[in-house]
Amino acid sequence: MYNNYRGTEMVEKLSNKILCFLINDDKIDSEKKEVLLFGITRIVEDIPKTIGIVLIGILLNIIKEMLIVTTVIMLYKTFVGGVHAKTNFGCFISSVIFYLAIIYISKFFYFENEKVYILLVVLNYIFSLYCIWVYAPADVPEIPKVNEKLRKRTKISAILMLNAIYIVTLVVIKDSMIQRLVMLSIFSINLMTTRTMYNLFKNEYGYETYFPYDE
């Protein structure tokens, strides 16, 4: 699994040292160690990327907006999934574009006509349900989610989270800018689960790569 993931030699060495520090038990099978190593490697790789994104946010004075988008990603994308860039640099660039596009579109494009806005919010909700039903959890072969029961539970969790975000955003939050940020974040996350985006990023769905099984 991990051998298919592209990481730098320095990151791999550091990740292996962290794994050895955390786990010193020969009884743990190699497959579990491989999964843990993959997770550790992702965290180690994400640290410089996160620092870079934060610095950009500080320079452009959009930290507040970045925090809002990040919150939606943590709450919603966790269940929905989506594409992954093939390299660390590609991941950093695509993440920066993702954040900046959402934030600046939300800042400069808004709809004064309330009926148009409501229509777009409803269409976004319908598109979300479609993506959850068809693609979620949108995985990759490196982290396959092939257990059918787990996939169904994740879909249900995604729908519940979507409804919770919608209720809080539209009923509790009165700031139209925050509302646009959240709605556009949800739309962008959904878009990243589609087959078009998977083809563009040259990704494969993990659940289509492996035969589903039940535990």
C-alpha positions in Angstrom: 0.0 0.0 0.0 2.5 2.6 1.2 5.1 1.7 -1.6 2.7 3.2 -4.1 2.8 6.5 -2.3 5.3 9.1 -3.5 7.3 10.7 -0.7 10.7 12.2 -0.4 13.5 10.2 1.1 13.9 12.5 4.0 10.2 12.3 4.8 10.3 8.5 4.6 13.3 8.3 7.0 11.6 10.6 9.5 8.3 8.7 9.3 10.1 5.4 9.9 11.9 6.8 12.9 8.6 8.1 14.4 7.0 4.7 13.8 9.9 2.9 15.5 9.6 5.3 18.4 5.8 4.8 18.8 5.7 1.1 18.1 8.3 -1.3 19.4 6.3 -4.5 19.3 7.2 -7.3 16.9 3.7 -8.8 17.4 2.1 -6.1 15.3 1.7 -7.5 11.8 3.3 -5.8 8.8 0.0 -4.7 7.3 -1.0 -2.7 10.4 2.5 -1.1 10.5 2.2 -0.2 6.9 -1.1 1.6 7.5 0.4 3.4 10.5 3.4 4.4 8.5 1.2 5.8 5.8 -0.7 7.9 8.3 2.5 9.2 9.9 4.0 10.0 6.6 0.9 12.0 5.6 1.1 14.0 8.9 4.8 14.7 8.4 4.2 15.8 4.8 1.3 18.0 5.8 3.3 20.1 8.4 5.3 22.2 5.9 2.3 22.5 3.6 0.1 23.8 6.5 2.8 26.3 7.5 3.1 27.5 3.9 -0.7 28.0 3.6 -0.9 29.8 7.0 1.9 32.2 5.9 0.0 32.9 2.7 -3.1 33.6 4.8 -1.2 36.0 7.0 0.3 37.9 4.1 -3.0 38.2 2.3 -4.9 38.9 5.6 -7.4 36.1 5.1 -6.6 33.9 8.1 -10.2 34.1 9.4 -11.6 33.0 6.1 -9.1 30.1 5.9 -10.1 28.9 9.3 -13.8 28.8 8.2 -12.9 26.8 5.1 -10.7 24.5 7.1 -13.5 23.9 9.6 -15.8 22.8 6.8 -13.1 20.6 5.4 -12.5 18.9 8.7 -16.3 18.4 9.4 -17.5 17.5 5.9 -14.5 16.2 3.8 -13.6 13.7 6.5 -16.8 11.7 5.5 -17.0 12.6 1.8 -13.4 12.1 0.8 -11.9 13.3 -2.6 -9.0 13.4 -4.9 -5.3 13.5 -3.8 -2.4 15.1 -5.6 0.4 12.8 -6.7 3.2 14.8 -5.2 3.8 17.0 -2.1 4.3 20.1 -4.3 1.2 19.3 -6.3 -0.8 18.9 -3.1 0.5 22.3 -1.8 -0.3 24.1 -5.0 -3.8 22.6 -5.4 -4.5 23.3 -1.7 -3.5 27.0 -2.1 -5.7 27.3 -5.3 -8.5 25.6 -3.4 -8.4 28.0 -0.5 -7.9 31.2 -2.6 -10.6 30.4 -5.1 -13.2 29.8 -2.4 -12.3 32.8 -0.4 -12.0 35.4 -3.2 -15.0 34.1 -5.1 -17.0 34.4 -1.9 -15.6 38.0 -1.3 -16.4 39.4 -4.8 -19.3 37.4 -6.1 -22.6 37.6 -4.3 -26.3 37.7 -5.3 -28.5 40.6 -4.3 -31.6 38.7 -5.5 -32.7 36.6 -2.6 -34.6 34.1 -4.7 -31.5 33.4 -6.8 -29.4 32.9 -3.7 -32.0 30.5 -2.2 -32.1 28.5 -5.5 -28.3 28.1 -5.5 -28.3 27.0 -1.9 -31.0 24.4 -2.7 -29.1 23.2 -5.8 -25.9 22.9 -3.8 -27.7 20.7 -1.3 -29.1 18.5 -4.0 -25.6 18.2 -5.6 -24.2 17.3 -2.2 -26.7 14.5 -1.7 -25.9 13.2 -5.2 -22.2 13.2 -4.6 -22.6 11.5 -1.2 -25.0 8.8 -2.7 -22.8 8.1 -5.8 -19.2 8.7 -4.7 -18.8 9.0 -0.9 -16.6 8.0 0.7 -14.5 8.9 -2.4 -11.2 7.1 -1.6 -7.9 6.2 -3.3 -6.1 2.9 -3.6 -3.6 4.0 -0.9 -6.4 4.3 1.6 -9.2 2.0 0.3 -12.6 1.9 2.0 -14.0 -1.3 0.6 -16.0 -2.5 3.6 -19.6 -2.2 2.5 -21.0 -1.6 5.9 -18.4 1.0 6.7 -19.2 2.8 3.4 -22.9 2.9 4.2 -22.2 4.3 7.7 -19.9 6.9 6.2 -22.6 8.0 3.7 -25.1 8.4 6.5 -22.6 10.3 8.6 -21.9 12.6 5.6 -25.6 13.3 5.2 -26.1 14.1 8.9 -23.0 16.4 8.9 -24.2 18.1 5.7 -27.6 18.8 7.4 -25.9 20.1 10.6 -23.7 22.4 8.6 -26.6 23.8 6.6 -28.7 24.4 9.7 -26.0 26.1 11.6 -24.9 28.2 8.6 -28.3 29.3 7.4 -30.3 29.5 10.7 -27.7 30.5 13.3 -25.1 32.4 11.4 -26.3 35.7 10.0 -23.1 36.8 8.2 -23.7 36.5 4.5 -19.9 36.3 3.8 -19.5 33.3 6.1 -22.6 31.7 4.5 -21.0 32.0 1.0 -17.7 30.6 2.3 -19.4 27.6 3.7 -21.6 26.9 0.7 -18.8 27.3 -1.7 -16.6 25.1 0.4 -19.2 22.3 0.4 -19.6 22.7 -3.3 -15.9 22.5 -3.9 -15.5 19.4 -1.7 -18.3 17.7 -3.5 -16.7 18.6 -6.9 -13.5 16.9 -5.8 -15.3 13.5 -5.4 -16.6 13.4 -9.0 -15.2 11.1 -11.7 -14.2 14.2 -13.7 -11.9 15.4 -11.0 -10.5 11.9 -10.4 -9.6 11.7 -14.1 -8.1 15.2 -14.0 -5.9 14.3 -11.1 -5.2 10.8 -12.5 -6.6 9.2 -9.4 -8.5 5.9 -9.0 -11.3 5.1 -6.6 -10.0 2.7 -4.0 -13.3 0.9 -3.7 -13.3 0.1 -7.4 -9.7 -1.2 -7.2 -10.4 -3.8 -4.6 -13.2 -6.3 -4.2 -15.7 -5.3 -1.5 -15.9 -7.5 1.5 -17.8 -7.7 4.8 -16.3 -7.9 8.2 
